[in-house]
Amino acid sequence: MGVSVSVLASGSKGNSTLISSSCTRILVDAGISCRETVKRLRALGEDPRALSAILITHEHCDHIYGLAVLARKFQVPVFMTGATHQAWARSLRDDAGELPKLERLEIFSAGRSFTIGDIAVTPFTIPHDAVDPVGMTFRADGIKVGIATDLGYMPPNVCDQLRGCDVLVIESNHDLEMLRGGPYPWSVKQRVGSPTGHLSNDKLAKFLCTEYDGSASYIVLAHLSELNNHPELAVGTAEKALGGRQTLLHNRVMLARQSEPMAAIQL
């Protein structure tokens, strides 16, 4: 089978991506409801009961909304950092002050690789306004997949981690002029555009022009803002930045959407 990447949902209303090898299924984030996650997995021909693990990048609602129900229903191991787990638990504390429990919790730390089935996972720190946010790379069968969303800029450690990726899922959240003229309150505009906010089309373009090594067969633009971006604008900006490096085999730009799962990338 090789390796496949399926973005189930991407955007401010919920994020989730499936990384699959011949014998392992890893769900990265669970930001849509359990019912919708199951629906989208089945639409892609995937059995939710076959999930090997759920990995959480950070505790914001659009990445953990369906986690508790999904983990409980399918008894899936959940991996997150200790700080992220504490923040998640506090956000779901009940009226009596009781914290929720995950029956199969595994704690990891940024910078320390670990293995789930036949997939090697390397989490790395990203600049975002969460307690301990991470991006991740996945290696199996000689293929490397990188996921880096929810970050305000591209620091050297992130650029280093994303070298050599065959598939790169990366944020292209907003157009700066649309954000400035858009409906968000000024405080939210400042947050989104800050170094711990979200990556703009232009910041991604700068990375593609200056730090990106050109190795990916597919570049998936993710976490697009529905109010402060247009799909055509995000794709056009990325393709212009890539210049002549786009070929039939490399740097094909794809778009992850909020409303429907993206067709699986098979490698």
URSUL-V710445 format. One record per run of one state. SS is the DSSP state (a for helix, b for strand, c for the rest). FROM is the first residue (numbers start at 1). LEN is the number of residues. If there is no record, write none. Layout:
SS FROM LEN
SS FROM LEN
This chain:
c 1 3
b 4 6
c 10 6
b 16 5
c 21 4
b 25 4
c 29 5
a 34 10
c 44 4
a 48 3
c 51 2
b 53 3
c 56 5
a 61 4
c 65 2
a 67 8
c 75 3
b 78 4
a 82 10
c 92 13
b 105 4
c 109 5
b 114 3
c 117 2
b 119 7
c 126 8
b 134 7
c 141 2
b 143 6
c 149 7
a 156 6
c 162 5
b 167 5
c 172 2
b 174 1
c 175 1
a 176 6
c 182 4
a 186 8
c 194 6
b 200 1
a 201 10
c 211 7
b 218 5
c 223 8
a 231 15
c 246 6
b 252 4
c 256 9
b 265 2
c 267 1
